[in-house]
Amino acid sequence: MSNIIIIVGSMRKNGNTIRLAQSFADGAAINNNVEMVSITNYYVNPCIGCNSCFTRDGNKCFQNDDMVQIYEKLRNADIVVIASPVYFYGISSQLKAIVDRLHTPMRNTFNIKKLGLLLVGAAELPNLFDPILMQYQMVLDFFKLDSIGMVLVRGVKNIGDIENSSSLKKAYELGTSIY
Ligand SMILES: Cc1cc2nc3c(=O)[nH]c(=O)nc-3n(C[C@H](O)[C@H](O)[C@H](O)COP(=O)(O)O)c2cc1C
């Protein structure tokens, strides 16, 4: 049984990202402790690159914002799943702010062993997700993490579009594969 945190990077409360993340969570919750962290509930400032977290006790950031609560949730996480809409071929900026703020604790403090990826985008381009996949692979390599897998959904733009795709089942099955 693993502790899984899913970080959901869309502000649309009933959007495609949260639907995909919820399906994954439903499957994963059968054998694991699963918690969703949505950017709709936390305001996280970007990293300012001061590097003071390198030397501060517990690698804490000097910024006393909602990231403090997210750090607490991640302290006992074994697996982190990133769920995002594609924004200009990257992840959403709110989610990127959270990811950047993880850099030092990921290296020194946390015990995260695996990552997963759930992405949605409007275009049907075959290479739509390539920039994010490149980043994902480099993060896995740098932090020496394994991937639990991914579900990538093209052609979903408006709220509800994802309901008619097979991706919700795929996300659920990816969740059930973790135990
Ligand atoms: C600022 C912005 C940038 C976007 N950029 C892209 C893009 O580069 N490629 C793409 O396929 N879709 C893009 N989209 C569309 C979203 O990825 C798509 O609507 C997705 O389903 C939204 O997920 P959500 O319902 O969870 O918010 C963009 C949407 C917004 C708001």
The ligand as an ORCA input file, in Angstrom:
! r2SCAN-3c Opt
* xyz 0 1
  C      -4.110     29.301    -21.602
  C      -4.456     28.039    -22.351
  C      -3.513     27.475    -23.171
  C      -3.797     26.284    -23.845
  N      -2.841     25.751    -24.648
  C      -3.101     24.618    -25.313
  C      -2.105     24.026    -26.154
  O      -0.984     24.522    -26.287
  N      -2.414     22.880    -26.823
  C      -3.649     22.293    -26.686
  O      -3.876     21.255    -27.310
  N      -4.593     22.808    -25.864
  C      -4.353     23.945    -25.184
  N      -5.303     24.498    -24.367
  C      -6.596     23.786    -24.193
  C      -6.668     22.960    -22.908
  O      -5.539     22.107    -22.756
  C      -7.933     22.083    -22.937
  O      -9.070     22.898    -23.066
  C      -8.081     21.193    -21.708
  O      -9.110     20.262    -21.916
  C      -8.394     22.012    -20.465
  O      -8.442     21.150    -19.345
  P      -9.427     21.433    -18.102
  O     -10.832     21.209    -18.618
  O      -9.035     20.494    -17.074
  O      -9.194     22.849    -17.681
  C      -5.059     25.660    -23.687
  C      -6.006     26.246    -22.840
  C      -5.724     27.423    -22.181
  C      -6.750     28.034    -21.253
*
